[in-house]
Amino acid sequence: MPKYELAVVGAGLGGLAAAALVSRKNRKTVVLEPGDSAGGTIGVHKNDGFVYSPGPVLSFGFERGGALQKLNEVLGIAQHASIQSPCYQVALPDRRITIYAEQSETLEELRREFPREIDAIAKFYRDLRRQAVQIAKSRFSEYISRHRTAGGFLHGYRFSRELTAFFDVQSYYFYHRPVADISLPSLITLCDSVPFTVHGGFIKLADQMVDVILKNGGEIHYGIPFAEIVLKKGQTAGLETPQGHLEADAVLLNTEQRRRGTVLCIGLREEVIPVSMLNDVLSITDYAHPEHFFSLSFSARDDETVAPRGMRALTATFSSPAPLQPNEERMRQIGGLIPFLEKFVVFAEEFTSAPRSYDVPAGMTFKPLRTENSQTLLSQSSQRGVYMLLDEDSAPVHTVAAAQAFVERLR
């Protein structure tokens, strides 16, 4: 009967991070994945010479002290990520703003699109920079700032609905919540820095973590139907698999428990892409509903490893799940940014990953664990030693932070 210190069910980004960190400490670890590859919904999708990485390509967390930077350092790996400038664009219903690495250039964009509010905008950025300096100098200020919301800070500037939507769409993309609900440090990160571009997507990080697990004596088994948790009163849980029973001091369920958005993989001819459009665009079509945003991520120009010559691979990610909106309407929304799109599309198909839902045993309940920088992605079960990490609908930096918080609890 195999015995492990950690058994991870589901090889998503969070599960792999937890397994890699634990195996790095020479603790016996096993990962059970129902699919044929690691990475979950960030895996690679291919079609007729086009290659797609459905996961996000823009992310905070690689900066000094960030969760992803810490993960790479502990595991001894290097992620192919860098700061690009211009970085990305925010496309609102009637205007478009380019985000640059140099804040003064971004402010010029905002001056052009929001001329009546530019004085308040400039003051907002100056005040935010002062807050960042104060937090960096004082641990007390840092502690207090973690309990302040961005909404309280923003309230005094009385920004218009349109300008608030500009911040909202970015907050929804990076933090999965409106800007008013994020913390003050998160607002500083959002507005006073720029995210890294992860070249090739996060699947490369997943592959690197698999290597770490295997090199440190851990195990990964693919094609394993979701293991059944076997409860023993007063003891830690075991797992019943088609290959037999295994015991573990801790079990981490890294599976999908809620519906995620919709991803369209599109192949199109390069000449249809507007010259001024960047590779990454965040967009909304209705100021009243910034939560219904979508993002566009184009493959690099002339990269024949991901698209045939003269073509571009476009990954379009919509925040709402498919049944709420037909894909024809989604293509129409993309066409609002790319004129004559329908005449240059080679194909468009919805990306679907293998089902990853997990039915927990009757009577088992989970209590969210609020940990610093990991939101409430990590939950602890009523059964001792059983945890759940939700990363299917979250930013990679939060997923990794939750995995790090989980490993800290195992000490």
C-alpha positions in Angstrom: 0.0 0.0 0.0 1.8 3.2 -1.2 2.2 5.9 1.4 2.9 9.6 0.5 3.3 12.8 2.4 1.2 14.6 -0.2 -1.2 13.4 -2.9 -2.4 15.9 -5.4 -5.5 15.2 -7.5 -5.4 17.2 -10.7 -2.3 18.6 -12.4 -3.4 22.2 -12.7 -0.9 25.1 -12.2 -1.6 25.2 -8.4 -1.4 21.5 -7.9 1.9 21.3 -9.7 3.3 24.2 -7.8 2.3 22.6 -4.5 3.7 19.2 -5.5 7.0 20.8 -6.8 7.5 22.8 -3.6 6.9 19.8 -1.4 9.0 17.4 -3.5 11.8 19.9 -3.4 11.9 19.3 0.4 12.5 15.5 -0.4 9.0 14.6 0.8 7.3 11.8 -1.0 4.7 13.3 -3.4 2.3 11.9 -6.1 0.2 13.7 -8.6 -2.9 12.0 -10.2 -4.1 13.6 -13.4 -7.2 12.3 -15.4 -5.9 13.8 -18.7 -2.9 12.9 -20.7 -0.8 16.0 -19.9 -0.2 18.5 -17.1 -1.3 22.1 -17.0 -5.1 21.8 -16.9 -6.8 24.6 -18.9 -3.4 26.3 -19.7 -2.4 23.4 -21.9 -1.5 23.8 -25.6 -4.2 23.5 -28.3 -3.2 22.8 -32.0 -5.2 23.0 -35.2 -3.9 22.9 -38.8 -0.5 24.5 -38.2 -1.8 26.9 -35.5 -0.7 26.6 -31.9 -2.6 28.2 -29.0 -1.9 28.7 -25.3 -5.3 29.3 -23.9 -4.0 30.6 -20.5 -3.2 34.3 -19.8 0.1 35.7 -21.2 0.1 38.9 -19.0 0.8 38.5 -15.3 2.1 40.3 -12.3 4.1 38.3 -9.8 7.4 38.2 -11.6 8.6 41.4 -9.9 11.0 41.2 -7.0 9.1 39.6 -4.1 6.3 38.5 -6.3 4.8 35.0 -5.9 6.0 33.8 -9.3 9.5 35.2 -8.7 9.7 33.4 -5.4 8.5 30.1 -6.9 11.1 30.2 -9.7 13.8 31.0 -7.1 12.9 28.2 -4.8 12.5 25.6 -7.6 15.6 26.8 -9.4 13.9 27.4 -12.7 13.8 30.4 -15.1 10.6 31.6 -16.7 10.7 33.2 -20.2 9.0 36.4 -19.2 9.8 40.0 -19.8 8.3 43.5 -19.7 7.2 44.8 -23.0 6.6 48.4 -23.9 4.0 49.2 -25.1 2.6 46.5 -23.0 -1.1 46.1 -23.8 -4.2 48.1 -24.8 -7.5 48.7 -23.1 -10.3 49.0 -25.7 -13.4 50.7 -24.3 -16.7 51.2 -26.3 -15.6 54.5 -27.7 -11.8 54.9 -27.0 -8.6 52.9 -26.7 -5.7 53.4 -24.3 -2.3 52.0 -24.6 -0.4 51.0 -21.4 3.3 51.6 -21.5 6.1 50.6 -19.1 6.9 54.3 -18.6 4.0 55.8 -16.7 4.3 59.3 -18.3 3.5 57.7 -21.7 0.4 56.1 -20.2 -0.6 59.4 -18.8 -0.4 61.0 -22.2 -2.8 58.4 -23.5 -5.2 59.2 -20.7 -4.8 62.9 -21.3 -5.9 62.4 -24.9 -8.9 60.2 -24.1 -10.0 61.8 -20.8 -9.0 65.5 -21.2 -11.5 66.8 -18.7 -10.3 64.5 -15.9 -6.6 64.6 -16.5 -5.8 66.8 -13.5 -7.6 64.4 -11.2 -5.9 61.5 -13.0 -2.4 63.0 -12.5 -3.1 63.7 -8.9 -4.3 60.1 -8.4 -1.1 58.6 -9.9 1.1 61.0 -7.8 -0.8 60.1 -4.6 -0.6 56.4 -5.4 3.2 56.7 -5.9 3.5 58.4 -2.5 1.5 55.6 -0.9 3.9 53.0 -2.6 7.0 54.8 -1.2 5.4 55.0 2.3 4.5 51.3 2.3 8.0 50.4 1.2 9.6 52.4 4.1 7.3 51.2 6.9 6.2 47.8 8.0 3.3 49.3 9.9 2.1 51.2 6.7 2.5 47.9 4.8 0.3 46.1 7.3 -2.4 48.9 7.4 -2.4 49.0 3.5 -3.3 45.4 3.3 -6.6 46.1 5.1 -7.5 49.1 2.9 -9.5 48.7 -0.2 -8.9 50.4 -3.5 -12.5 51.7 -3.4 -11.8 53.8 -0.4 -8.7 55.3 -2.0 -10.5 56.0 -5.3 -13.6 57.5 -3.8 -12.1 61.0 -3.3 -11.2 61.5 -7.0 -14.8 61.1 -8.3 -13.8 59.6 -11.6 -16.4 59.2 -14.3 -18.1 55.9 -15.1 -16.0 55.7 -18.2 -12.7 56.2 -16.4 -13.7 53.8 -13.6 -14.5 51.2 -16.3 -10.9 51.7 -17.6 -9.6 50.6 -14.2 -12.3 47.9 -13.8 -11.5 45.9 -17.0 -7.9 45.7 -15.9 -8.8 44.7 -12.4 -11.2 42.0 -13.6 -8.5 40.6 -15.9 -5.6 40.5 -13.3 -7.6 40.1 -10.1 -11.0 38.8 -11.1 -12.9 41.4 -9.2 -13.9 45.1 -9.7 -11.2 47.7 -8.9 -13.2 48.9 -5.8 -12.8 45.5 -4.2 -9.1 44.9 -4.6 -6.6 45.9 -1.8 -4.6 49.1 -1.9 -1.4 47.2 -2.6 -3.1 45.5 -5.5 -4.2 48.9 -6.9 -0.6 50.2 -6.6 0.7 47.1 -8.5 -2.0 47.6 -11.1 -1.4 51.3 -11.7 2.2 51.9 -10.7 3.8 49.0 -12.5 3.2 46.8 -15.6 2.8 43.1 -15.9 5.3 40.7 -17.5 4.6 39.1 -20.8 4.9 35.3 -20.5 6.3 34.1 -23.8 4.6 30.9 -24.9 2.1 31.0 -21.9 2.2 29.3 -18.6 2.4 25.8 -20.0 6.2 26.1 -20.0 6.1 26.8 -16.3 3.9 23.7 -15.9 6.4 21.6 -17.8 9.3 22.9 -15.7 7.4 22.0 -12.5 6.8 18.5 -13.7 10.6 18.2 -14.2 11.2 19.4 -10.7 8.7 16.9 -9.3 10.2 13.9 -11.1 13.8 14.9 -10.5 13.1 15.0 -6.7 11.6 11.6 -6.6 8.0 12.6 -7.0 5.5 10.7 -9.2 3.0 11.9 -11.8 0.4 9.4 -13.2 -1.7 10.4 -16.2 -5.0 8.9 -17.4 -6.1 8.3 -13.8 -9.8 8.9 -13.3 -10.4 11.2 -10.4 -9.6 9.2 -7.3 -12.2 8.6 -4.7 -11.5 9.9 -1.2 -11.8 7.2 1.4 -12.7 8.6 4.8 -11.5 7.0 8.1 -12.7 8.5 11.3 -9.9 10.1 13.3 -7.4 9.5 10.5 -6.2 11.3 7.4 -8.0 10.5 4.2 -6.8 7.9 1.7 -7.5 7.7 -2.1 -9.0 4.8 -3.9 -7.7 4.6 -7.5 -8.2 2.0 -10.3 -4.6 0.9 -9.5 -5.5 0.4 -5.8 -5.6 2.3 -2.5 -3.0 4.8 -1.4 -2.5 6.7 1.8 -1.3 10.3 2.2 -0.7 12.6 5.1 -2.3 15.4 3.1 -4.6 15.4 0.0 -4.9 18.5 -2.3 -7.8 18.6 -4.7 -6.7 20.8 -7.6 -9.9 20.4 -9.7 -12.6 22.6 -11.3 -15.5 23.3 -9.1 -17.1 26.2 -10.9 -17.7 27.3 -14.5 -15.0 29.2 -16.3 -15.3 31.6 -19.2 -15.1 30.8 -22.9 -12.0 30.6 -25.1 -12.1 30.9 -28.9 -9.1 29.8 -30.9 -9.0 31.7 -34.2 -6.8 31.5 -37.2 -6.7 34.6 -39.4 -4.7 36.3 -42.1 -2.3 38.8 -40.8 -3.3 41.7 -43.1 -6.7 42.1 -41.3 -5.1 43.1 -38.0 -5.0 46.9 -37.6 -1.5 48.3 -37.6 -2.1 50.1 -34.3 -3.3 47.0 -32.5 -1.0 45.4 -30.0 -0.6 41.7 -29.4 -2.7 41.9 -26.2 -5.9 43.8 -25.8 -8.5 44.0 -22.9 -11.9 45.1 -24.0 -15.5 45.8 -22.9 -18.5 46.7 -25.1 -20.7 48.2 -22.4 -19.6 50.7 -19.8 -22.3 49.4 -17.5 -20.9 45.9 -17.4 -17.1 45.8 -17.2 -17.3 42.4 -15.7 -18.3 41.1 -19.2 -14.9 41.8 -20.6 -12.9 39.8 -23.1 -9.2 39.7 -23.9 -7.4 39.1 -27.2 -3.9 37.6 -27.5 -2.2 37.4 -30.9 0.7 35.3 -31.7 3.9 37.2 -32.5 4.3 38.5 -36.0 6.3 36.2 -38.3 6.5 33.4 -35.7 6.0 30.4 -37.9 6.3 28.0 -34.9 2.7 28.9 -33.9 1.1 30.0 -37.2 1.7 29.4 -40.9 3.4 32.2 -42.9 1.2 35.2 -43.4 -1.2 34.0 -40.6 -1.7 34.8 -36.9 -3.1 32.7 -34.1 -5.6 34.7 -32.0 -6.8 33.5 -28.6 -10.0 35.3 -27.5 -11.0 34.8 -23.9 -14.5 35.8 -22.7 -15.3 36.2 -19.0 -18.8 34.7 -19.3 -19.4 31.0 -20.0 -20.6 29.9 -23.5 -24.4 29.3 -22.8 -24.9 33.0 -21.9 -23.9 34.2 -25.3 -23.6 32.5 -28.8 -20.1 32.4 -30.3 -21.5 34.4 -33.3 -22.0 37.3 -31.0 -18.5 36.9 -29.6 -17.1 37.0 -33.1 -19.2 40.2 -33.7 -17.6 41.8 -30.6 -14.1 40.9 -31.9 -15.1 42.4 -35.3 -15.8 45.7 -33.5 -12.1 45.9 -32.9 -10.9 44.3 -36.2 -12.9 45.6 -39.2 -13.7 43.1 -42.0 -12.7 40.2 -39.7 -15.1 37.7 -41.2 -13.5 37.9 -44.6 -10.0 37.0 -43.3 -10.8 34.2 -40.7 -9.5 30.8 -41.6 -11.3 29.1 -38.8 -12.7 29.8 -35.3 -13.5 27.1 -32.8 -14.2 27.0 -29.1 -11.5 25.5 -26.9 -12.8 22.9 -24.5 -10.6 21.2 -21.9 -11.4 17.8 -20.4 -14.0 17.9 -17.5 -12.2 18.4 -14.2 -15.0 18.5 -11.7 -14.7 16.5 -8.5 -17.5 15.1 -6.4 -16.5 15.1 -2.8 -17.9 12.5 -0.4 -21.2 13.2 1.3 -20.9 15.1 4.5 -17.5 16.6 3.6 -17.5 20.4 3.7 -14.8 23.0 2.9 -14.0 26.2 4.7 -12.2 28.9 2.7 -8.8 29.9 4.1 -8.0 33.6 3.6 -4.3 33.8 3.2 -2.2 36.8 2.2 -2.2 37.4 -1.6 -4.0 34.2 -2.4 -7.6 35.4 -2.1 -9.9 32.5 -1.0 -8.7 29.9 -3.5 -7.5 27.6 -0.8 -10.1 25.7 1.4 -9.7 23.2 4.2 -12.0 20.2 4.5 -13.9 19.1 7.6 -11.8 15.9 7.1 -8.3 16.3 8.5 -5.6 16.6 5.9 -7.9 17.3 2.9 -7.6 20.6 1.1 -9.0 22.1 -2.1 -7.3 24.6 -4.4 -9.4 26.3 -7.0 -7.3 27.7 -9.9 -9.4 27.1 -13.0 -10.9 30.7 -12.9 -8.1 32.6 -11.3 -4.9 34.5 -12.2 -1.7 32.4 -12.1 -0.1 34.7 -9.5 -3.0 34.0 -7.1 -3.0 30.3 -7.9 0.7 30.0 -7.1 0.3 32.2 -4.0 -2.4 29.8 -2.8 -0.2 26.8 -3.4 2.6 28.5 -1.5 0.2 29.2 1.4 -0.8 25.5 1.4 2.7 24.3 1.6 3.4 26.6 4.5 0.5 25.0 6.4 2.1 21.5 5.9 5.1 22.5 8.0 
